């Protein structure tokens, strides 16, 4: 490692993580981070580093999630849980406008977005990639349209990334090229790599550099940097899942009638869990709600899912009536037609959809099954 690279890596002792949280709070940020709640590691407001799930890990498998105590006091010794950061940028429920009766008429009131300043602590590399995917969806889409609610929340964000050292049993970020290391090209302000007694800290923006200067940290040494790199490389070799993504777009597009879709439809409950926990899914619906006295009404936008039967209901009928069609739409969109829309995959390999599927449907297994029978299927179709 060169001297200039070494100078850009700093050492944050673990007890001083609280100092960083305090600085962010002093600057008016609501600090959001991982914590234990209801038998899972979820995201919520933090006042202190002591509220982090220190000494806890998780065991994940298809349709299974369990917390476990570690034999050390690691601050970030677990994989991702059921929450994703998208709920702070793309809220599950948001009011778009209101109308109020005013005499013989009505007054319309637009609702201007005014999200709080938030600092997200503990954002993994796969989740940073998910944020960049959502950026393409909601900001300057096709050079024409930007969602003001998303853009305002994004502008007020301070991101503290954490390199992953404990992939879960359903993680496959290495296959998707999205982790576990935090690339300097990703959108973060600070990034942390956990050692036994300290964090390696790097800056990824001007705001992050200023925060680091205020923290008055000492540079890390070569041995500490080597240890951090070793831990992240070990994580990359211990993924719970893998996926062959070579020509995956064309593979799925040419297998729209593959018999595997019938197989998965027999197991899928169309419960929408996979889309709710996914950090990139963005389906939504708009609903008008009127009070019982007919004095006011409002229009709200809420999360929806392509697995809902009503989602494909249009004038004249429903164009996706079967679970087979809905699952095929979701998986093909995620891994194939997302490239057509946004020039990037819609999957970041976080594994949430596998873990939180009640019947344990595994996207890596489904795609592998389609690939394994691809040649034979094409021959049969001639």
C-alpha positions, 0 to 999 in steps of 0.5 A: 500500500502506498504512502498516499493511500495509507494517509487516507485511512484513519483509525476510529477507536470503538469507544469514539463511535459515540463521538461521531454519532454526537457530531452528527446529532449536533449537526441536526442529523437523525442518526439511523442504525441497526438495533435489536427488536422483535427477534431481528436486527432492524433499522431505527433511530440511534442515540448511542452506539450502545444501542447497536446489536453488539455481540449479536449475529444472525443465521439465515437460510431459505425461509429461516432467520434466527439471532445468535450470540457471538463469542466476541463484541463485534458491532457489525457482526451480522448480515442484513435483516428484514429492513432496507434503507429504501423506506427512508428515501421511498417511504411506504406511505406518503401524502401527495396532496389534500383538498378541503371544503371551503364554502361552496368549493374546495381548496387544494393544498399540495404537500411539499416534501420536507424529510429530516436530515438523516445519517444512515449508520451501517450501510453495507456495500450491497445496500449502497448499490441498491441506493444507486439503483434507486437513484436511477429509478427516481432521479432524472429517469430517462433524462426527464423525470425526478421524484421530488420526495425521493430527491429531497430525502436523498439530498439530505442524507449522510451515509456511513458505510460498513464493509461486510465481514459476516455474510449470511447464508443467503448472501450472494453479493460477490456474484452480483459484483456488489460487495462485500468491499465498499468501492470508492466509486459508491455513494458514501460519506464515510466507510468503516471496516471493523477490527477488534478494538477500532474501525478503519475509516475512509472518506468518500465525500467532502462532507465526510472529509470535514467530519473526519477532520472534526473527529481528530483521528490518527492515521491507521498503520500498514498492519491495521490496513492489512488486517481489514483487507484480510477480513473483507476478503475472507467474507468474499470467500464465504458467501452462502449462495452463488449465481452464474450471471453470464448472459443472464438477461438473454437467458431469462428472456428466451425462457419465458415458457420454461416449465420451471415457472410452473414448478415455482408457482406451485410453491409461491404464496404470492405473499409479497414478502420478497418485494417488501424486503427487497432494497430496490423494488419500487412498485407503488399505487395511488389511492384517494381517501375521503373522510366520512363527512365529505369535508376533506380528501387526500391522495396517498402513495403507498408501496405495492407489489407486482404479486398482488392480483389487483396490481395488473388490473386495468380497464378490460381485465387483468393481464397477469392473472396467475401466480406463475405469471406474477413470479415470472414477471418479478424475477425476469424484471429483476434480473433481465428487463431491469437492464433494458430500463436502467442499464443495471441489474435490479438485484444486489445479492443481499439474499433478503428475498430468500430468507424472508420467503415463507416457503424458502424459494431461492432465486439462485436455485430457480435461475440455476434450474432454468440455466441447467435445462436451457439447452434441452428446453430450446431443443424441445421448442424447435 
